[in-house]
């Protein structure tokens, strides 16, 4: 379940949705937010068809294709939905509904949508449940497609879960490299390539640790500023910039033009990367306590994840630099591949932002 905060940190619109739940007695109020492309894929329609005026008659169909694929259930049977209402704000589709439940005991809610690939194979829901003013933050993903509602049900994300989310976000967790279908690239592959490009330029071990730490410092600063609302650039701006930063550091690794300033470059682009996870957190409107817990835990996890990756990457880079005959080909070859990946993501994300 903790894997949910990893791909959301990259803020790819088809990978994340937001579900807010407010429980009062027998009544459960829900509000689901999806990117317009995700909603269109769920309904199997063209995104252009989901205009503000066209959403109202499609609200029930959209509900049945997403959160209402399976009902909230109690020991007395399924809860009853009142009827969905849908609206659109920019690229965000918002669906609101109310369920009335009877019977005592836990209220279980399964999400078949998570195990389907209609929207995205890595789709996850960030969930905030509010009960009598108390928040519980969880994630519904392919590892845990069911939640239990209520104060006595499964616990909220704690500090350790946010730490582990940071490790997964950077792609350092084993679970990020495989799924039910076998080996796969981790959701955080863009961050891994960014780190690889920074390290490809070489340097002492202390310098390389400084480069990775500089990225984390920059990441932490903007993560905190964005999460508390001081500055919050839209994902349509941040995501292309993250991709462009990957291409830039790849060029630097190949040319070595700014070798002495590599830690400054890492810190600067860390500032850009930090906005991604903050935008995901901001979508849940967390309390100060939950936000602080998320910020500190996630950043610690990112640092730990980077150190894990460096244990693997750094020895290989050192070996490449030791052989002066192979060094230019290895460094330029890997740097060129990272550059192409960054440019590809940049173009794809710009086109997504413009659509």
C-alpha positions as CSV (number, residue, x, y, z in Angstrom):
1,X,0.0,0.0,0.0
2,X,2.8,2.4,0.8
3,X,3.9,2.4,-2.9
4,X,1.2,4.8,-3.6
5,X,3.1,7.9,-2.8
6,X,5.9,7.0,-5.2
7,X,4.4,7.6,-8.6
8,X,2.3,10.5,-7.3
9,X,5.5,12.3,-6.5
10,X,6.2,12.4,-10.2
11,X,2.6,13.8,-10.6
12,X,1.9,11.9,-13.8
13,X,-1.9,12.6,-14.3
14,X,-2.8,9.1,-15.3
15,X,-1.0,7.5,-12.3
16,X,-2.8,9.2,-9.4
17,X,-6.3,10.1,-8.2
18,X,-7.5,11.7,-5.0
19,X,-10.3,10.4,-2.8
20,X,-11.6,12.3,0.2
21,X,-14.0,10.6,2.5
22,X,-16.0,12.2,5.3
23,X,-17.8,9.7,7.6
24,X,-20.6,10.9,10.0
25,X,-22.7,8.1,11.6
26,X,-24.4,6.1,8.9
27,X,-23.5,8.6,6.1
28,X,-20.3,8.4,4.1
29,X,-19.6,11.3,1.8
30,X,-17.0,10.8,-0.9
31,X,-15.3,13.1,-3.5
32,X,-13.1,11.6,-6.2
33,X,-10.7,13.6,-8.4
34,X,-9.3,12.3,-11.7
35,X,-7.4,13.8,-14.5
36,X,-9.7,14.3,-17.5
37,X,-7.7,11.8,-19.6
38,X,-8.1,9.2,-16.8
39,X,-11.8,9.8,-16.6
40,X,-12.1,9.5,-20.4
41,X,-10.3,6.2,-20.4
42,X,-12.5,4.9,-17.6
43,X,-15.6,5.8,-19.7
44,X,-13.9,4.8,-23.0
45,X,-14.7,8.1,-24.6
46,X,-12.7,10.9,-26.1
47,X,-11.5,13.5,-23.5
48,X,-12.9,16.2,-25.6
49,X,-16.4,14.8,-24.9
50,X,-16.0,15.5,-21.2
51,X,-16.9,19.1,-21.3
52,X,-18.5,20.8,-18.2
53,X,-21.9,20.7,-19.8
54,X,-21.6,17.1,-20.9
55,X,-20.5,15.7,-17.5
56,X,-23.8,15.9,-15.7
57,X,-25.6,13.1,-17.7
58,X,-22.4,11.0,-17.6
59,X,-22.0,11.3,-13.8
60,X,-23.6,7.9,-13.0
61,X,-21.7,6.1,-15.7
62,X,-18.4,7.6,-14.4
63,X,-19.2,6.6,-10.9
64,X,-19.9,3.0,-12.0
65,X,-16.7,2.9,-13.9
66,X,-14.6,4.1,-11.0
67,X,-15.3,4.2,-7.3
68,X,-18.7,2.4,-7.5
69,X,-17.4,-0.6,-9.4
70,X,-17.7,-2.3,-6.0
71,X,-19.9,-1.1,-3.1
72,X,-18.9,-0.2,0.4
73,X,-20.1,-3.2,2.4
74,X,-20.9,-3.9,6.1
75,X,-22.0,-7.0,7.9
76,X,-25.6,-6.0,7.0
77,X,-24.9,-5.7,3.3
78,X,-23.9,-3.1,0.8
79,X,-24.3,0.6,1.4
80,X,-26.6,2.6,-0.8
81,X,-25.4,5.4,-3.1
82,X,-27.5,8.6,-3.3
83,X,-26.4,9.5,-6.8
84,X,-23.2,11.0,-8.3
85,X,-22.7,14.6,-9.2
86,X,-19.8,15.5,-11.5
87,X,-18.0,18.7,-12.4
88,X,-14.9,19.8,-14.2
89,X,-12.2,22.4,-13.2
90,X,-9.5,22.7,-15.8
91,X,-8.1,19.2,-16.3
92,X,-9.6,17.9,-13.1
93,X,-12.9,15.8,-13.1
94,X,-14.5,15.8,-9.6
95,X,-17.2,13.3,-8.7
96,X,-19.2,13.6,-5.5
97,X,-21.5,11.1,-3.9
98,X,-23.1,10.0,-0.6
99,X,-23.5,6.5,0.7
100,X,-25.9,5.4,3.5
101,X,-24.8,2.3,5.5
102,X,-26.6,0.1,7.9
103,X,-25.2,-2.4,10.4
104,X,-22.3,-2.4,12.8
105,X,-18.7,-3.4,12.2
106,X,-16.1,-2.4,9.6
107,X,-17.1,-0.9,6.3
108,X,-15.0,-2.5,3.6
109,X,-14.4,-0.9,0.2
110,X,-12.7,-2.8,-2.6
111,X,-11.4,-0.9,-5.7
112,X,-11.4,-3.2,-8.8
113,X,-10.4,-0.1,-10.8
114,X,-6.9,-0.4,-9.2
115,X,-6.3,-3.9,-10.6
116,X,-7.5,-2.9,-14.0
117,X,-5.3,-1.3,-16.6
118,X,-8.0,0.8,-18.3
119,X,-6.6,4.0,-16.9
120,X,-3.0,3.2,-16.1
121,X,-1.2,0.0,-15.0
122,X,0.3,2.0,-12.1
123,X,-2.8,3.9,-11.1
124,X,-3.2,4.6,-7.4
125,X,-5.6,6.6,-5.1
126,X,-4.4,8.9,-2.4
127,X,-7.1,8.7,0.3
128,X,-7.9,11.1,3.1
129,X,-10.6,10.0,5.5
130,X,-12.0,12.4,8.0
131,X,-13.9,11.1,11.0
132,X,-15.0,13.5,13.8
133,X,-12.1,15.8,12.8
134,X,-9.5,13.1,12.8
135,X,-7.6,12.5,9.6
136,X,-6.5,9.1,8.3
137,X,-4.2,9.1,5.2
138,X,-3.9,5.9,3.2
139,X,-3.1,4.9,-0.3
140,X,-5.1,2.3,-2.4
141,X,-2.8,0.6,-5.0
142,X,-2.1,-2.7,-6.6
143,X,-0.5,-3.9,-3.4
144,X,-3.6,-3.1,-1.3
145,X,-6.8,-2.5,-3.4
146,X,-9.1,-2.5,-0.3
147,X,-9.6,-0.2,2.6
148,X,-11.7,-0.4,5.8
149,X,-13.5,2.8,6.8
150,X,-13.8,3.9,10.4
151,X,-11.7,5.1,13.3
152,X,-11.0,1.6,14.5
153,X,-9.9,0.3,11.1
154,X,-6.4,0.1,9.6
155,X,-4.0,2.8,10.8
156,X,-3.1,6.0,9.0
157,X,0.2,6.5,7.3
158,X,2.9,6.9,10.0
159,X,6.4,8.4,9.8
160,X,7.9,5.1,8.8
161,X,5.5,4.7,5.9
162,X,6.4,8.1,4.6
163,X,10.1,7.2,4.9
164,X,9.4,4.0,2.9
165,X,7.5,6.0,0.3
166,X,10.5,8.2,-0.2
167,X,12.7,5.1,-0.8
168,X,10.2,3.8,-3.3
169,X,9.8,7.2,-4.9
170,X,13.5,7.2,-5.9
171,X,13.1,3.7,-7.2
172,X,15.3,2.0,-4.6
173,X,12.7,-0.5,-3.3
174,X,12.8,-4.0,-4.8
175,X,9.0,-4.0,-5.3
176,X,9.5,-1.1,-7.8
177,X,11.4,-3.4,-10.2
178,X,8.8,-6.1,-10.6
179,X,5.1,-6.8,-10.6
180,X,2.8,-9.7,-11.3
181,X,3.9,-9.7,-14.9
182,X,7.6,-9.9,-14.2
183,X,10.5,-7.4,-14.3
184,X,9.6,-3.7,-15.0
185,X,11.1,-0.3,-14.9
186,X,10.3,1.5,-11.6
187,X,7.9,4.4,-11.5
188,X,10.8,6.6,-10.3
189,X,13.0,5.8,-13.3
190,X,13.2,9.5,-14.2
191,X,14.8,10.2,-10.8
192,X,17.2,7.3,-11.2
193,X,18.4,8.6,-14.6
194,X,18.8,12.0,-13.1
195,X,21.0,10.7,-10.3
196,X,22.9,8.5,-12.8
197,X,23.6,11.5,-15.0
198,X,24.9,13.5,-12.0
199,X,27.2,10.6,-11.0
200,X,28.5,9.9,-14.5
201,X,30.7,12.9,-14.5
202,X,32.8,11.2,-11.8
203,X,34.6,12.7,-8.7
204,X,35.6,11.5,-5.3
205,X,33.1,9.5,-3.2
206,X,32.7,12.5,-0.9
207,X,31.9,14.7,-3.9
208,X,29.4,12.3,-5.2
209,X,27.7,12.1,-1.8
210,X,27.6,15.9,-1.7
211,X,25.9,15.9,-5.1
212,X,23.2,13.5,-4.0
213,X,22.7,15.5,-0.7
214,X,22.6,18.8,-2.6
215,X,19.7,17.4,-4.6
216,X,17.9,16.3,-1.4
217,X,18.4,19.8,0.2
218,X,16.9,21.5,-2.9
219,X,14.1,18.9,-3.0
220,X,13.3,19.5,0.7
221,X,13.2,23.3,0.4
222,X,10.6,23.5,-2.4
223,X,8.7,20.5,-1.0
224,X,8.2,22.3,2.2
225,X,7.4,25.7,0.5
226,X,4.9,24.2,-1.9
227,X,3.3,21.9,0.6
228,X,2.5,24.8,3.0
229,X,1.2,26.9,0.1
230,X,4.0,29.6,-0.1
231,X,4.6,28.7,-3.8
232,X,2.9,26.0,-5.8
233,X,3.7,25.9,-9.6
234,X,1.3,23.7,-11.6
235,X,2.4,20.2,-12.6
236,X,2.0,21.3,-16.3
237,X,5.1,23.5,-15.7
238,X,7.0,21.4,-13.2
239,X,6.8,18.0,-15.0
240,X,8.4,19.3,-18.3
241,X,11.1,21.1,-16.3
242,X,12.0,17.9,-14.4
243,X,12.4,16.1,-17.7
244,X,14.5,19.0,-19.1
245,X,16.7,18.8,-16.0
246,X,17.5,15.2,-16.8
247,X,18.6,16.1,-20.3
248,X,20.7,19.0,-19.0
249,X,22.7,17.0,-16.4
250,X,23.2,14.3,-19.1
251,X,24.9,16.9,-21.3
252,X,27.0,18.1,-18.4
253,X,28.1,14.5,-17.7
254,X,29.2,14.2,-21.3
255,X,31.0,17.5,-21.7
256,X,32.1,18.2,-18.1
257,X,31.7,21.9,-18.7
258,X,30.4,22.6,-15.2
259,X,32.2,19.8,-13.3
260,X,33.2,22.1,-10.3
261,X,29.6,23.3,-9.9
262,X,27.9,19.9,-10.1
263,X,26.6,20.0,-6.5
264,X,25.1,23.5,-7.2
265,X,23.4,22.1,-10.3
266,X,22.1,19.2,-8.3
267,X,20.7,21.6,-5.6
268,X,19.1,23.8,-8.2
269,X,17.3,21.0,-10.0
270,X,16.4,19.5,-6.6
271,X,14.4,22.7,-6.1
272,X,12.5,21.9,-9.3
273,X,12.0,18.2,-8.5
274,X,10.6,19.0,-5.0
275,X,7.4,20.5,-6.3
276,X,6.2,17.1,-7.7
277,X,5.5,15.4,-4.4
278,X,4.2,18.6,-2.9
279,X,1.6,18.9,-5.5
280,X,0.4,15.4,-4.7
281,X,0.2,16.2,-1.0
282,X,-1.5,19.5,-1.6
283,X,-4.3,17.6,-3.4
284,X,-5.4,16.1,-0.1
285,X,-5.5,19.3,2.0
286,X,-3.7,17.6,4.9
287,X,-3.5,19.0,8.4
288,X,-0.3,20.6,9.6
289,X,0.6,17.5,11.7
290,X,0.1,15.1,8.8
291,X,2.0,17.5,6.4
292,X,5.0,17.8,8.7
293,X,5.1,14.0,9.2
294,X,4.9,13.5,5.4
295,X,7.6,16.1,4.6
296,X,10.2,14.9,7.1
297,X,9.6,11.2,6.5
298,X,9.5,11.4,2.7
299,X,12.7,13.4,2.5
300,X,14.5,11.0,4.8
301,X,13.4,8.2,2.5
302,X,14.6,10.0,-0.6
303,X,18.1,10.4,1.0
304,X,18.2,6.7,2.0
305,X,17.0,5.7,-1.4
306,X,19.7,7.7,-3.1
307,X,22.4,6.2,-0.9
308,X,21.1,2.7,-1.8
309,X,21.3,3.5,-5.5
310,X,24.7,5.0,-5.1
311,X,26.0,1.8,-3.5
312,X,25.1,0.1,-6.8
313,X,25.9,2.9,-9.3
314,X,29.1,4.5,-7.9
315,X,31.4,1.4,-8.1
316,X,30.3,0.9,-11.8
317,X,31.0,4.5,-12.6
318,X,34.4,4.3,-10.9
319,X,35.3,1.3,-13.0
320,X,34.2,3.1,-16.1
321,X,36.5,6.0,-15.3
322,X,39.5,3.8,-14.5
323,X,39.6,2.4,-18.1
324,X,40.6,5.4,-20.2
325,X,40.0,3.5,-23.4
326,X,36.4,2.7,-22.6
327,X,35.6,5.7,-20.5
328,X,34.6,8.1,-23.3
329,X,32.3,5.5,-24.9
330,X,30.7,4.4,-21.7
331,X,30.1,7.9,-20.3
332,X,29.0,9.3,-23.6
333,X,26.9,6.3,-24.4
334,X,25.0,6.3,-21.1
335,X,24.8,10.1,-21.0
336,X,23.4,10.1,-24.5
337,X,20.7,7.5,-23.6
338,X,19.8,9.6,-20.5
339,X,19.7,12.7,-22.6
340,X,17.3,11.1,-25.1
341,X,15.0,9.9,-22.3
342,X,14.9,13.4,-20.8
343,X,14.0,15.0,-24.2
344,X,11.4,12.3,-24.8
345,X,9.7,12.9,-21.4
346,X,10.0,16.7,-22.0
347,X,8.1,16.6,-25.3
348,X,5.6,14.1,-24.0
349,X,4.8,16.2,-20.9
350,X,4.6,19.4,-22.9
351,X,2.1,17.8,-25.3
352,X,0.1,16.5,-22.3
353,X,0.1,20.0,-20.7
354,X,-1.1,21.5,-24.0
355,X,-3.9,18.9,-24.6
